[in-house]
Amino acid sequence: MNAIVNIIGHTPVWVFPLIVAVLWLGSINLRERTVPLRSLLIFPLVMLVLSIGNSTGTTASPLVALVDWLFSAAIGAVIGWHLTQRPRAIEPKSGQIILPGSVIPLFVCIALVVLRYGFGYLYGRYPDLRADSNYALALITGGALLGGVMIGRYGRLCLWYWQASSSETAG
């Protein structure tokens, strides 16, 4: 128990509001909601930026980091694509989608917090790990996989929206 208190005590204060914000973003997806298509893209773009952020400034070779990121994001996108539930309704005229509640974004947010916090702890406790490219690749893989899940999820939602708007204009 002392170790956990010690870890939390050495965490910078700004981390806690960030964790709360990330968990809040994930939790708003638990209930059914109507969202404009534009705002549907915000969450996967944030995840994309965070996962790319994991890749920059590491000791991993840039080419290896890029290949690792692309491969992991592609796997995540396939997973996210298949986990996505069909929208309750799509309203192309108003540009909105009615989404069912989903735990996937919350799970991704929790996993992202655990990943970033865990690696932050490891890098703080064992500074030599910053020079180990294997740890850097593990962080890149985790971030890209999580980012890919959200990209795949929202990519499929955008495809369904596009199909609905195409069939409405054709019919």
C-alpha positions in Angstrom: 0.0 0.0 0.0 2.9 2.4 0.7 4.2 1.9 -2.8 0.9 3.0 -4.3 0.7 6.1 -2.0 4.4 6.8 -3.0 3.6 6.5 -6.7 0.5 8.8 -6.5 2.4 11.2 -4.3 5.1 11.7 -6.9 2.7 12.2 -9.7 2.6 15.7 -11.0 -0.6 17.5 -10.0 -1.5 18.3 -13.6 -1.9 14.6 -14.4 -5.0 14.1 -12.3 -7.3 16.6 -14.1 -6.0 15.2 -17.4 -7.0 11.6 -16.3 -10.4 12.9 -15.2 -10.9 14.6 -18.6 -9.9 11.5 -20.6 -12.2 9.3 -18.5 -15.0 11.8 -18.9 -14.6 11.7 -22.6 -14.8 7.9 -22.6 -17.8 7.9 -20.2 -20.0 10.2 -22.3 -20.2 7.4 -24.8 -21.9 5.1 -22.4 -25.4 6.5 -23.1 -27.2 6.9 -26.4 -26.7 10.2 -27.9 -27.2 12.3 -31.0 -24.0 13.7 -32.5 -23.2 15.8 -35.5 -20.8 14.1 -38.0 -18.2 16.8 -37.4 -17.9 16.2 -33.7 -17.8 12.5 -34.3 -14.3 12.9 -35.7 -12.9 14.8 -32.6 -12.3 11.8 -30.4 -10.5 9.6 -33.0 -8.3 12.6 -33.9 -7.4 13.2 -30.3 -6.5 9.4 -30.0 -4.5 9.7 -33.2 -2.5 12.7 -31.9 -1.9 10.9 -28.6 -0.7 7.7 -30.3 1.6 9.6 -32.6 2.9 11.5 -29.5 3.9 8.1 -28.1 6.0 7.6 -31.2 8.0 10.8 -31.2 11.1 11.4 -29.2 11.7 7.8 -28.4 15.0 5.9 -28.8 13.4 3.5 -31.3 14.7 3.8 -34.9 12.3 6.1 -36.8 11.7 3.5 -39.5 11.0 0.7 -37.0 8.8 3.1 -35.0 6.8 4.0 -38.1 6.3 0.4 -39.2 5.4 -0.6 -35.6 2.9 2.3 -35.4 1.3 1.5 -38.8 1.0 -2.2 -38.1 -0.4 -1.7 -34.6 -2.8 1.0 -35.7 -4.1 -1.2 -38.6 -4.7 -4.1 -36.2 -6.5 -1.7 -33.8 -8.6 -0.3 -36.7 -9.7 -3.8 -37.7 -10.7 -4.5 -34.0 -12.5 -1.2 -33.7 -14.3 -1.8 -37.1 -15.7 -5.1 -35.9 -16.7 -3.9 -32.4 -18.7 -1.0 -33.7 -22.5 -1.2 -33.3 -24.7 0.1 -36.1 -26.2 3.6 -35.3 -29.8 3.8 -34.1 -30.5 6.3 -36.8 -28.7 8.4 -39.4 -30.1 11.7 -40.4 -28.1 13.0 -43.4 -30.2 16.1 -43.8 -29.3 17.4 -40.4 -25.8 15.8 -40.5 -26.4 13.8 -37.3 -26.0 10.2 -36.1 -27.9 8.7 -33.2 -25.4 6.4 -31.5 -26.2 3.6 -29.1 -24.2 3.6 -25.8 -20.9 1.8 -25.9 -18.3 0.8 -23.4 -15.5 0.6 -26.1 -14.5 4.3 -25.9 -14.4 4.1 -22.1 -12.3 0.9 -22.1 -9.9 2.6 -24.6 -9.6 5.7 -22.4 -8.9 3.5 -19.3 -6.3 1.5 -21.2 -4.7 4.7 -22.5 -4.5 6.1 -18.9 -3.0 2.9 -17.6 -0.6 2.7 -20.5 0.6 6.3 -20.2 0.7 6.3 -16.4 2.4 2.9 -16.3 5.1 3.9 -18.7 5.5 7.3 -17.0 6.0 5.5 -13.7 8.5 3.0 -15.2 10.5 5.8 -16.9 10.5 7.8 -13.7 11.5 4.9 -11.5 14.0 3.4 -13.9 15.4 6.2 -16.1 17.7 3.8 -18.0 14.5 2.4 -19.7 14.3 5.6 -21.7 17.3 4.4 -23.7 15.8 0.9 -24.3 14.1 0.9 -27.7 12.1 -2.2 -26.8 10.2 -0.3 -24.1 9.7 2.6 -26.6 8.3 0.1 -29.1 5.9 -1.3 -26.5 4.6 2.1 -25.7 4.2 2.9 -29.5 2.4 -0.4 -30.0 0.0 0.2 -27.2 -0.8 3.7 -28.2 -1.2 2.9 -31.9 -3.4 -0.1 -31.1 -5.7 2.0 -28.9 -5.7 4.8 -31.5 -6.5 2.4 -34.2 -9.5 1.0 -32.3 -11.0 4.4 -32.3 -10.1 5.2 -35.9 -11.7 1.9 -37.0 -14.8 2.5 -34.9 -15.4 6.0 -36.2 -14.3 5.0 -39.7 -17.1 2.5 -39.8 -19.6 5.0 -38.4 -18.6 7.4 -41.1 -19.0 4.7 -43.8 -22.5 4.0 -42.5 -23.3 7.7 -42.6 -22.0 8.0 -46.2 -24.0 5.0 -47.3 -27.2 6.4 -45.7 -26.6 9.8 -47.3 -25.9 8.2 -50.7 -29.0 6.1 -50.6 -31.1 9.2 -49.6 -29.9 11.2 -52.5 -30.4 8.3 -54.9 -33.9 7.6 -53.7 
